[in-house]
Amino acid sequence: MYIQYRTLAATTICFALSLLALRKGILAYVSLTEAPPTSLIGCLQSIKGNKKSYLSIPSSPTYNNDRLGYNRNFVHKPSAIFHPASEADAVAAVVCAAAHNVSIAPRSGGHSYEGYSGGGKTASLVIDLNLFLQFAIDHDTGIATVGAGNRLGTLCTKLWKAGEYLIPAGSCPGVGIGGHALGGGLGIAGRKYGMLSDNIVGLTMVAANGNILEVNARSRPDLFWALRGAGGGSFGLVTEFRIQAYKAPARVTTMEVKYPWSVHQNVINAFGIWSKSVVDDFTGKVRVLGTFLGSQEEAQTALKSLFTLTGLPQQTTFNESTWYQAAARWAEMEGANLEDPYTEHALAFRFRSLLYRQPISDSELAIISKHINNPPNNPDGQVTISVSLEIWGGKIDYPSSASAFDNHRGILYSIRYGVEWNVSSPDSDSICTECMDWSDHFAKELQAAYSSGQVLEAYQNYIERDIPNGLQAYYGDNLSRLIEIKKSVDPGNIFVFPQAIPLS
């Protein structure tokens, strides 16, 4: 369930740090030319594999559009953007980058909060997996084989059409499966089925040396542990996932419960208490937005204990439907076909996160209220500010196997807070200085007051470049083990971005 405050015109924002991989646990030998090219671009141009593979370089007419990610606040200029259409071509691109000592930025959907799926800096090689759209499901086991180029909306549709299946993924249809799954993957049904990363049973990854690795609990178990929760761009190019899927319930109920602003502090406190006892079928966002994996009658019963704590709300709206219809409603695409995700408009934003193991304090609530009531001004257009609280718990705390996400078990709820603003055109680089200053001041105050001095924890899929002790906040005590695994699979540090797992 999720508590949300917004001002001005609200638009759902979803992103994820992109990351990806390839197949078959064997050494892939790629001979590019008789005499190896002397430049990265020459090397990439020499790849003569699948005819559907294509390359964008700064002189290409497609380059300026191709380099854009979802967040126009960060528009990087990679040396090249390669779109492989086969495993062999993906391997060849990795070999080219390694041979010319150029860092690789895998891209699945391009929704990294900090633009890291565009390299996070100038002169990287972006390997875009948009052509890896394979999908199949084993009806005996419920395991779905998913190419890393699938977007969540497309994948939701494929799963539904294959037999009314679901996976506990996020609600934003344009987000790529790659970074979302590898960074944890908080989703609509997470309290019932766990994080998306907990449901990964196997991956295919191209390593920095060109090896195609099959990764699962029996084959390379250390890497399997690392990729599920810390795999976003640091270890290799993941091209395929095997994910446990589930039959969707016959009916799903979405709801919206509205409270007056005057009682927001009481509602948030009650929300934290209630989240510890509500059934796992309940997941959601205060306004209260929520999803219950069951009927409207069952959802109403589950909400009674919340209303006992908060008092009756101003308004309550229920919608009972199929899982697919509920997913479209969460994506703000009610009645639409999620298979063809929306055309993303030009947008810039600055969002951050904090994870709470205990109810938020009165002083922290006062900081949030102050900044909500004093939004920034954007002389060039519209601004939207947002603070969302989303409950965790349930199956998230009890995964079936260990992973690099385990430092975040036992979280009560997360807060995602920040600002978004429109930019003048799809290909423009536009920074709202007042918006950035507002976000920076908000973050510094909230982080300083964080849970009365607890060690800062934050969600790696809501990554922020300047969070204090960022790697510790995202990976906790797992960091030292992650560094050792990084050394073993990428000793040359080819898969690198400003907040990647380091070599030391």
Sequence and secondary structure as in RCSB ss.txt:
>XXXX:A:sequence
MYIQYRTLAATTICFALSLLALRKGILAYVSLTEAPPTSLIGCLQSIKGNKKSYLSIPSSPTYNNDRLGYNRNFV
HKPSAIFHPASEADAVAAVVCAAAHNVSIAPRSGGHSYEGYSGGGKTASLVIDLNLFLQFAIDHDTGIATVGAGN
RLGTLCTKLWKAGEYLIPAGSCPGVGIGGHALGGGLGIAGRKYGMLSDNIVGLTMVAANGNILEVNARSRPDLFW
ALRGAGGGSFGLVTEFRIQAYKAPARVTTMEVKYPWSVHQNVINAFGIWSKSVVDDFTGKVRVLGTFLGSQEEAQ
TALKSLFTLTGLPQQTTFNESTWYQAAARWAEMEGANLEDPYTEHALAFRFRSLLYRQPISDSELAIISKHINNP
PNNPDGQVTISVSLEIWGGKIDYPSSASAFDNHRGILYSIRYGVEWNVSSPDSDSICTECMDWSDHFAKELQAAY
SSGQVLEAYQNYIERDIPNGLQAYYGDNLSRLIEIKKSVDPGNIFVFPQAIPLS
>XXXX:A:secstr
 EEEEEESS          B   SSEE      SS  SSHHHHHHT  S TT EEE TTSTTHHHHT  S TT  
   SEEEE SSHHHHHHHHHHHHHTT  EEEESS   TTSGGGTSSTT EEEE TT   EEEETTTTEEEEETT 
BHHHHHHHHHHTTSEE S  S TTSBHHHHHHT    TTHHHH  GGGGEEEEEEE TTSEEEEESSSSSHHHHH
HHHHH SSSS EEEEEEEE EE  S EEEEEEE  GGGHHHHHHHHHHHHTTS TTEEE    EEEESS HHHHH
HHHHHHHHHH   SEEEEEEE HHHHHHHHTT TTS TTS      EEEEEEEEEESS   HHHHHHHHHHHTS 
   TTS EEEEEEEEE  GGGGS SS  TTGGGTT  EEEEEEEEEE SSTT     HHHHHHHHHHHHHHHHHG
GGG      GGG  TT TTHHHHHHGGGHHHHHHHHHHH TT  B  TTS    
